[in-house]
Amino acid sequence: MNLSLAMVTTDSTDPLASARWWAEAIGAEIAHEMDGFAALSLPGGTMLGFQQVDEPTPGKNRLHYDFSAADPEAEAQRLEGLGATRQGRHGDDSFWWITLADPDGLLFDVAPSHG
């Protein structure tokens, strides 16, 4: 394979605010910042980018982030304290996750760590 994932970029009405929020949420550093764009550097070299759009894309996200945590409920509460909005808990007792939205409306999930 000749491809490697370099960056996942999301649309944002305020890229710098989104980058700052996600940096705080996941403990990352803002690596690049310019007019209409900001990016975080993650361990392993992959980046999360945020690009300026005039308005959010209508409808359901076609892409979202899935995170794992030893205590998803505590992590969801921490993220809510940073400004995330809880959308609900999904799944069943054997596999479940909490869906949240970041301050710009991007949906993401937090599930129990497995393994």
C-alpha positions in Angstrom: 0.0 0.0 0.0 1.3 3.4 -0.9 -1.1 5.5 1.1 -0.9 6.6 4.7 -3.5 8.6 6.6 -2.0 12.1 7.2 -5.0 14.1 8.3 -8.7 14.0 9.0 -10.2 17.5 8.3 -13.6 18.7 9.4 -15.5 21.8 8.4 -16.0 24.4 11.1 -17.5 27.9 11.3 -14.6 28.8 13.6 -11.6 26.6 13.0 -9.3 28.0 15.7 -12.0 27.7 18.3 -12.7 24.1 17.2 -8.9 23.3 17.3 -8.6 24.8 20.8 -11.6 22.8 22.0 -10.4 19.5 20.6 -6.8 20.2 21.9 -8.2 20.5 25.4 -10.6 17.6 24.9 -7.9 15.1 23.8 -4.7 16.6 25.2 -3.2 17.6 21.8 -1.2 20.6 20.7 -2.2 23.0 17.9 0.5 22.4 15.3 -0.6 24.8 12.5 -2.7 27.9 12.5 -3.5 30.2 9.6 -6.4 32.2 8.3 -9.3 29.8 7.9 -7.5 26.7 9.1 -6.0 25.1 12.2 -4.6 21.6 12.8 -3.7 19.4 15.8 -0.8 17.0 15.8 -1.5 13.6 17.3 0.9 10.8 18.4 2.0 8.8 15.4 2.0 11.8 13.1 -1.7 11.9 12.0 -3.3 15.3 12.3 -6.8 16.6 12.9 -7.6 19.6 10.7 -10.4 22.2 10.9 -11.2 24.3 7.9 -13.4 27.4 7.6 -16.9 27.1 6.1 -19.6 29.7 6.1 -22.2 27.5 7.7 -22.3 23.9 9.0 -23.1 21.1 6.6 -26.8 20.4 6.9 -27.9 16.9 7.8 -26.1 14.0 9.5 -22.3 13.9 9.7 -20.8 11.5 7.2 -17.8 11.1 9.5 -17.3 11.1 13.2 -14.6 10.3 15.8 -14.9 7.3 18.0 -12.9 7.4 21.3 -12.5 4.9 24.0 -12.0 5.5 27.8 -11.7 3.4 30.9 -14.7 5.3 32.3 -16.8 6.7 29.4 -19.4 8.3 31.7 -16.8 10.3 33.6 -15.1 11.2 30.3 -18.5 12.3 28.8 -19.1 14.5 31.9 -15.6 16.0 31.6 -16.3 16.8 27.9 -19.7 18.3 28.8 -17.8 20.6 31.2 -15.7 21.8 28.2 -18.9 22.5 26.2 -19.9 19.3 24.5 -23.6 18.4 24.4 -24.7 14.9 25.2 -26.8 13.3 22.4 -27.5 10.0 24.1 -26.3 6.5 25.0 -26.6 3.8 22.4 -26.0 0.1 22.1 -26.7 -2.6 24.7 -25.0 -4.0 27.8 -22.4 -5.9 25.7 -21.4 -2.9 23.5 -22.4 0.7 24.1 -21.2 4.2 23.6 -22.2 7.8 24.5 -22.7 10.2 21.6 -21.8 13.9 22.1 -21.5 17.0 19.9 -18.6 19.4 20.1 -19.4 23.1 20.4 -19.5 23.4 16.6 -22.0 20.5 16.3 -19.6 17.7 15.2 -20.8 14.4 16.6 -18.4 12.0 18.3 -18.6 8.9 20.5 -17.0 7.7 23.7 -17.1 3.9 24.4 -15.6 1.7 27.0 -12.0 0.6 26.4 -11.8 -3.0 25.3 -8.7 -5.1 25.7 
